[in-house]
Amino acid sequence: MSDTLVQPTRFGSNSGQPITRRDGIAKVTGAATFAADNHPDGVLHAVFVPATIARGRVTHLDIAAAKAHPGVVEVIHPGNCPKLAGDPESKNFMFAFRFDALQNSNVRYANQPVALVLAETIEAATAGAALLAPQYEAEPARVGLDGGVPYPIEIGAFGSPVQVVHGDIAAGHYAATKTVDVIYETPEQYHNAMETHAVVAHWDGDHLTLDMPNQAIVMSCAAYGFYFGIPAENVLIRSPYLGGGFGSKAFVNGPQVLAILAARMVGRPVKMMLRRDQMFGPTGHRGATRQRLRIGIDDAGSLTVLDHEAMATTSTFDDFIEGAANASHGIYAAPAIRSTHQGVRVDIGTPGPMRGPGEASGSAALECAMDEMAEQVGLDPLEFRLRNYAETEPGTGKPYSSKALRECYAQGAARFGWAGRPLAARQMRDDNGLLVGWGMGTALFPSPMFAAKARAVLRADGTGLVETAAADMGQGAWTVLAQIAADSLGLPLDRLEFRAGSSDLPDGGVAGGSGHTATAGGALHTAGQDAIRRLTALAVADPASPLFGAGNAGVFARDGMLHVPGDEGRSEGYVDIIARAGGAAIIGTGSAGRSAEDGERHAMYSHGAVFAEVKIDPDLYQMRVTRLVGAFAAGRIINPRLTESQLMGGMIWGISFALHEEARFDKRTGRIMNGDFAGYHIPVNADVTGLEVITVHEDDPHVNALGIKGVGEIGITGTVGAIGNAIWHATGSRVRRFPIRIEDLLALA
Amino acid sequence: MLSPLTLTVNGTRRDVMLDDPRVTLLDLLRERLALPGTKKGCDRGQCGACTVLVDGRRINSCLVLAITLDGAEVTTIEGLADGDALHPVQAAFIEHDGFQCGYCTPGQIMSAVGLIAEGQAGDDPDRIREGMSGNLCRCAAYHGITQAVLDATRRMDADSKRTAA
């Protein structure tokens, strides 16, 4: 698994090679420039004042005290804040979320910005912000699934339906001879990328330059253009490196807008970097869920119904409902499947997509509930899942574009040593007397494509240049997209220049939804093909070329040359072809997306199986995940080294979901009590042992031309349930609330 | 009030006239000495992204006031490589894919260099994991980090034995 594979470079197949990250040297030497590392001349530092109430209004700010502090240049507050040209309450473009940017004195959630201080130094801005000492007229805060106001939602996450029904649900319930009817809960979680949201904003007349981490670089230009009343093409976003994103850096948020407003107001560049505690409010999160799962089976252990209802928290002023129940679609062969969603309005910032949005929370509940069903009829959890293996997509009957899940189950189980697992709980102990439990879960994540464009250039010197505004937030876009592009141009990587991460390049689409490699990679692939097609047209029409008359279809590109297959003598280098044609660079363009027709024809998912071992102290109930084996089938793997890292990262997010992460609210004030890394726990290095990833071979001729699915999010699915199930197996206690805590097990012991 | 301060940063003497006693070492490096390789992740000693070596010891630079460090020797991520030749820990992080987004990486690497110098973990993966647990990685590249530290420890050990012999 971690053995380093050293393979010779095979020209024309950069894809598939486990090359190291092309941005590796920059990242290990400190040379990689993240947004807040920029320090333009005359830059001012901005610090915002976070609200310490969750609902009400600001009645007083000690502006004089803040302004009197040496170094403070300006205090921006609702009384002097310029109005935005585009209304932040409007939602008139895709993925617009409402946000707060001092347009009024209202407070809608804790940590909402209520003022902004600009100063010559960070120290002065920080002190100035503290001196503002806001006073409030507070109203009672409504937080938590039971503290908010339930309401029927009109539209689900990302425009998905609120309810989807396949088959006859009532008949499915009636036909069941055994049933499970359980409620699972998941908490509010916060992305907490290591790099907080930062921005360096610089205005030049009505042109705006933004250094900021951004997962949707070109799309965001249109958004900022709208809010600031300038054409989208006047906005330049530079986002060469993102210090993590996980869904939180694809959208416009209040603090970043305020820093941009401030820069325009004072006519100087402004830098703002959110403090860690300020990340718990205005920059999105995963809403809490309460999920009811009703599962029915017949005497043969076959599902008769899978009925998944989810309720999720959102803000009082915008809608984003964690699509948890959607996780029950596409996975198990039940004749009747229902998913339905409901919202609860609470006084918090608006949630948004967070790694595995919907699927992560839904899979956690579903995989545990599936084990509860298996346990009731005395079936091995893997055997139960195999009995309900879906050969076609349940409900729609669509064939899968590819599905090597059976192989994932088999290879994962074999590597883990699943065979011989005792059916009953509390049967295994290790040499130290610790309780040992084994659990598993199925991993599933859709394989979407969005829209992207790219340009590919073959230069007179035989090198290539490719451009797309793709974003690398750690998933490895700088590397895997270059591998794809090099192949499309028939060049080795060291003869390719790859440009990305800036909005003045062709739109690379959104880095999210596990679709970036397929989409931006697809655009690069077609751009390269286009350039090669144009080059070929020149060569085959040129009597001086050995390729003369070969015809477009009869030529292929490899190692900087065009070749006629099967005829060694007939080949010519790009340099010679371009030189004879006058020396002008050959420019190809490309785009990628999925046609509705292709989407209708096949169901497209990445699949996997995760097996977990936990060890638990029989008296103190301390829990450790001691082994975690994930086997995943995700189409064509462009870079095995980086793919393994992505999948491992996702699985560790699964550990985090199962055992660590939870924002805890003070019900009196509506404030998060653990809004920093001391209180909001994520796994540390010592929490991660015995992690193994297997990638199962899968050829997918339907998903897209390159056969690429996605690996960014699937790792978290399956894993949470596997750990919950392993904890049950170790202890006999079924905890239906995440994260599972020591006190939960003590209460059930 | 101006406070004169002299530091050796990455082998170079830096004379600083500090106009504010509240400046942390982290902000001094990032905002005043043009060394932004050291990263801010929490500004309160909870994440380790700002780890640097001060007089050979790894510390969270966000928790130290610069004014207290007169005469100190500071090593940051920018000072680790020898020209184009990467430090063995840097090379091992690339080889073992011990990072994804790269934001916590300067801190991880400085922490690893400090840990190896402390000699308290040796080549025991469990002790390396424990010794590296002050450095959070949200991408969760922990497996690669552990392998990288293990590998670098062995390489540096072999190198020093070769030098001694």
Chai-1 contact restraints between the chains, C-beta under 6 A:
chainA,res_idxA,chainB,res_idxB,connection_type,confidence,min_distance_angstrom,max_distance_angstrom,comment,restraint_id
A,S2,B,Q147,contact,1.0,0.0,6.0,A-B,restraint_1
A,T20,B,I94,contact,1.0,0.0,6.0,A-B,restraint_2
A,G24,B,I94,contact,1.0,0.0,6.0,A-B,restraint_3
A,K27,B,F99,contact,1.0,0.0,6.0,A-B,restraint_4
A,K27,B,G102,contact,1.0,0.0,6.0,A-B,restraint_5
A,K27,B,T105,contact,1.0,0.0,6.0,A-B,restraint_6
A,V28,B,Q90,contact,1.0,0.0,6.0,A-B,restraint_7
A,V28,B,F93,contact,1.0,0.0,6.0,A-B,restraint_8
A,V28,B,I94,contact,1.0,0.0,6.0,A-B,restraint_9
A,T29,B,A81,contact,1.0,0.0,6.0,A-B,restraint_10
A,G30,B,G37,contact,1.0,0.0,6.0,A-B,restraint_11
A,G30,B,I77,contact,1.0,0.0,6.0,A-B,restraint_12
A,G30,B,E78,contact,1.0,0.0,6.0,A-B,restraint_13
A,G30,B,P106,contact,1.0,0.0,6.0,A-B,restraint_14
A,A32,B,G102,contact,1.0,0.0,6.0,A-B,restraint_15
A,D37,B,P36,contact,1.0,0.0,6.0,A-B,restraint_16
A,I122,B,D27,contact,1.0,0.0,6.0,A-B,restraint_17
A,E123,B,D20,contact,1.0,0.0,6.0,A-B,restraint_18
A,E123,B,R22,contact,1.0,0.0,6.0,A-B,restraint_19
A,E123,B,V23,contact,1.0,0.0,6.0,A-B,restraint_20
A,N192,B,R138,contact,1.0,0.0,6.0,A-B,restraint_21
A,A193,B,R138,contact,1.0,0.0,6.0,A-B,restraint_22
A,M194,B,G41,contact,1.0,0.0,6.0,A-B,restraint_23
A,M194,B,A49,contact,1.0,0.0,6.0,A-B,restraint_24
A,M194,B,Y103,contact,1.0,0.0,6.0,A-B,restraint_25
A,M194,B,C104,contact,1.0,0.0,6.0,A-B,restraint_26
A,M194,B,R138,contact,1.0,0.0,6.0,A-B,restraint_27
A,E195,B,Y103,contact,1.0,0.0,6.0,A-B,restraint_28
A,G243,B,C101,contact,1.0,0.0,6.0,A-B,restraint_29
A,G243,B,Y103,contact,1.0,0.0,6.0,A-B,restraint_30
A,G244,B,C101,contact,1.0,0.0,6.0,A-B,restraint_31
A,G244,B,R138,contact,1.0,0.0,6.0,A-B,restraint_32
A,G244,B,C139,contact,1.0,0.0,6.0,A-B,restraint_33
A,R276,B,C42,contact,1.0,0.0,6.0,A-B,restraint_34
A,M473,B,C101,contact,1.0,0.0,6.0,A-B,restraint_35
A,G474,B,Q100,contact,1.0,0.0,6.0,A-B,restraint_36
A,G474,B,C101,contact,1.0,0.0,6.0,A-B,restraint_37
A,G474,B,C139,contact,1.0,0.0,6.0,A-B,restraint_38
A,R641,B,D97,contact,1.0,0.0,6.0,A-B,restraint_39
A,S645,B,D97,contact,1.0,0.0,6.0,A-B,restraint_40
A,S645,B,Q100,contact,1.0,0.0,6.0,A-B,restraint_41
A,M648,B,H143,contact,1.0,0.0,6.0,A-B,restraint_42
A,G649,B,C139,contact,1.0,0.0,6.0,A-B,restraint_43
A,G649,B,A140,contact,1.0,0.0,6.0,A-B,restraint_44
A,I652,B,A140,contact,1.0,0.0,6.0,A-B,restraint_45
A,F677,B,C42,contact,1.0,0.0,6.0,A-B,restraint_46
A,F677,B,Q46,contact,1.0,0.0,6.0,A-B,restraint_47
A,F677,B,C47,contact,1.0,0.0,6.0,A-B,restraint_48
A,A678,B,Q46,contact,1.0,0.0,6.0,A-B,restraint_49
A,V684,B,S133,contact,1.0,0.0,6.0,A-B,restraint_50
A,N685,B,R129,contact,1.0,0.0,6.0,A-B,restraint_51
A,N685,B,M132,contact,1.0,0.0,6.0,A-B,restraint_52
A,N685,B,S133,contact,1.0,0.0,6.0,A-B,restraint_53
A,N685,B,Y142,contact,1.0,0.0,6.0,A-B,restraint_54
A,A686,B,R129,contact,1.0,0.0,6.0,A-B,restraint_55
A,A686,B,E130,contact,1.0,0.0,6.0,A-B,restraint_56
A,A686,B,S133,contact,1.0,0.0,6.0,A-B,restraint_57
A,V688,B,Y142,contact,1.0,0.0,6.0,A-B,restraint_58
A,L691,B,H143,contact,1.0,0.0,6.0,A-B,restraint_59
